[in-house]
Amino acid sequence: MQFDHFFREYPNYGAHQAGYCISAGLEWLLDWMQEPVREQDIAYLRTQTGSAGKRLFGDDFLDWLGRNGTFGGLTLHAIPKAG
């Protein structure tokens, strides 16, 4: 099973732009983020292509990810799961 947590910007509703994001099911993401990105992960990402056959990730990004592939600089804030 695969999940993605991704957004580029807060939703823009015309006259109002949201200033927050609600995301559920963060436990698996936090567990995954405890480990740095591995060489085999980067090798896998190098093989990924879009529907047109073009690579999804450039070498410059993957090289950067290999050097900086930890999540130690991120701060996540979440409300504990109820119940």
N, C-alpha and C positions, 0 to 999 in steps of 0.2 A: 504494500500500500504506500502511496506517495502523497504528500501534502506540500503545499506551497504557502508561504507567508510572504506576501509581496504587495507593495503599493508604491507608486511614484510620488503622489501628492494627495493631500486631503481632498475630498470631493468638493467640487465647486457647484453650488446650486444657483448660479446667477448672481443675485444680490447678496447671497450668503455663502461663505466658504467655511466648511466644517473645520474645527480646530482640534479634532481628536480622532482616534481610530479605535474601534472595538474589535478585538480578535479573541476567539475562543480556542481552547485546546492547545495551550502553549507548552504543556509539560514535555511533549515529545521534542519540540523545538529546542527547549532549554537543555534537555539531555544531549541532543545532537551537538549543540554549541559548546559543550564542555571539552570536546576534542578538537585539535587543530585539523585543518584540511590536510589530507594525506596525499602523497605523490600519486597513488593509484586513483584518487579522486580527480586530480588534475589531468591525469592521462585519460580518464573517462570523459571529462569535459572537453578535451581536445577532439574527441571523436564525434561530438554531438553536432548535428546539422539541422537546419530548418527545412521547411517543405520544399524550398527551391534548391536544396543541396548545399547551401553555403554554410560554413562553420558558424556556430552561434557565438563562440568566444574567441577573441583574438589572442595571439601569443603574448602581446604586451600585458593584457589583463591577467592571463593565466600565470605569467611569470611573476607579476605583482602578487597574485593570490598565493603562489608558492612561497614567496618571501614574507608575506604578511597574513597568512591564512589562519589567524587566530581571531577570536572574537573578544579578546581581553579589553579592547578599547570601547566596547559598546556598553551602554547602560539601558536595561530594560526595566520598565515599571509595569506592574500588573497587580490587579486585585486578586487576592486568593480565591480559589474555587470554593463556592458555598457548598456546605453539606459534607 
